[in-house]
Amino acid sequence: MGIRYLEKERLFVLDTPNTTYMIGIVSKEGFLGHLYYGKKLENVTGAMSLSRVNEPPYTPDTNDRDRGSFMDTFPFEYASTNVGDFRESALVVRDGNGHSAVNLKYESHSIEEGKNGLKGLPATFGEQGSVNTLKILCTDPETGLKAELSYSVFEDVDVITRNVKVVNETGDRVWIDKIMSMCLDMEGKSYDTLTLHGSWARERQEDRKTLGFGRFSIASLRGESSHQEQPFLALLEEGANDVAGEVYGFHFVYSGDFIAQVQKSQFGQIRVLMGIHPEYFCWELAPGEEFQTPEVVMVFSDAGVGKMTRNLHFLYRNHLIRNPWLHKERPILINNWEATYFDFDAEKLLQIAREGAKLGIEMLVLDDGWFGNRYDDNRALGDWIVNTKKLPGGLRKLTDELAKIGMKFGLWFEPEMISADSDLYRQHPDWAIQIPGRIPGRSRNQLVLDISRKEVRDYIMEQMFRVMDSAEIDYVKWDMNRPLTDLASAVLPGERQGELSHRYVLAMYEMQERLIQRYPALLLENCSGGGGRFDPGMLYYSPQIWCSDNTDAIERLKIQEGTALLYPLGCMGAHISACPNHIMGRNTPFETRAITALCGTFGYELDITRLSDEERHQIPTQIHIYHAFQELIREGIYYRNASYTKNHQYDCFQVNNKEATTVLIFFTQVLAEANMHSRFVKLQGLNTGKRYRIREVNLQKGDFMKDVENIVLKNTVSENMISEKMISENIVSGDILMNVGIQIMRLNGDFQARLYLLEQMDEG
Ligand code: DGJ
């Protein structure tokens, strides 16, 4: 069942298909030691020696004199505090006297089939038989504080998830000043760290550096996971790359303040910690109360970063995302944001929708600006009442018109916010998060609602439901456009103000849960000023997240590469937008923009009525290609082949079906070079002994419109789906494609993208 307890050795062995994780109960005192995490071990004899407790003088119960040395070097499963381990602690709990020592010892354990949810928090899940859970109960004997360490071991993917629950059995009130969801002590080795940093419009860029002595951390204190740092950290053994070497990945299933830290100690030992950031956090626990941490996903790969990525993709598709749209073809939408910003009325929207419908677009998404006095971004958040000057007859009238042309409808909300210039704020100024007597930091002139208060979130949800019930709404974009600052709730007592950030995240999860429970068929897309809340926590509620406000095809190569490092392509909100790009001012070919959007959820974000005829004529071809390949892109296996962020010239990745009989290659030549030869780009995961027919999918065929009606659009890639007009042909063995590469001819010009289809040939 993936989890064993070896009674004689006092050893826990946790096995996924290709990895082993071991914990030992060490010494008479019952210290819990981390013994091993890595490649699967068939035979674990001698595992206890990995704790090094026999190495003098570090034996706690036989040599009390040097107990301090033991604390500072022992590989703790969950690190102690203030008792002599001078490395970073995992748990700091203060009592009424201000004392904060914690030293956890093993008390008991249970091994359970399946995996429970985490109350109020997003978490991975699994069908019976696909996951089992080990719970180890530890106690601090001096205070009676209990901590339950939970490990869920998946049978179908190389992932172990962890979380911690603290129970206050001390008999008195205590305060949690810090609580990590995981701690991992590893033997010293030379590692690099890999993280994703960013900024607004420049999210999730890979950053790799050598790990030195001391502490390295990434974090968010913005109340959301943030554009700036992804709640992810990987350790790569020296020399590891996309296809080779040992890699440990840690990803936090949480959407608020976090810290991911790695420390290299005096002896080169490594400690990894991940959890809620302690800076603005303090949680009071009355006697008998408990605190549940969010979950951390741990993955080990012995074959480079790519294998880590594929494990995470599998986990999120099969064990995290719940939305019924996960495995369904998403409607092709057109969003009016970059087309009109706030300057629209019903007629303008209908013009866009009618032109879109003619070309095959299936849904109109009405973005910001449809409510209250919202003529710009300085006002009206919180006043969720349709602006009937812009939309006479309300949403119902608009959706009735859309229904006539067969268009679905989606709507934008920013439920967590309140504008200072809003009726809601005039009525309830205390509903905003702000510190009395201090002018609050504003961004877009808006404040954050104190949704930790039940009456506030109830009010907002009622307003949303009233709008949702007024028309047929198939899709919601849930936006969040500023971070949390000036943390203070008008209702929390002084000593509990440190709970606000976490209470806020729990409240936001509760609101999203209420929305999807009430509208189970709803397609929900999360968003935060672009991709500021693209994290595994949000994926539990929505199957897709808007990647970035930057829709420039070339910038998107980098953003989407970083995003796809962790998330399946089907989660990445990606649209074709107009040129010059609204953020970069750059012009890129229409087909390059299409290929970049095709590897995500796909859609349009432009004024379709203002496109040139040449561009407009390409849209049915793009839509046809989306229908043909969306299932492969959504469900397929992703391999990164070349990175523009590293080579500064071209980008290439592939998506294989499960059997590697159908493969789609996305290639972009960012910069042209004079007098250059063709390139060979090595492919991955093919059947080496087989031959593949390679065809180029041509997105430029303006006259392809005529063919569209004659082609069967179904979710399989088959001969009759790709018009012969769209392709040129070539046959090469899997062996050559993997070991030498696919030959890509020099393309003429900068920013040129191509899509290649490989199909394994029937032999004989
Ligand atoms: C930020 C989002 O990322 C955009 O797509 C758009 O919805 C704006 N907010 C609207 O204010």
Residues whose N, C-alpha, C, O or C-beta is under 5 A from the ligand:
A	BS01	DGJ	W337 D367 D368 D479 C527 S528 G529 G530 D549
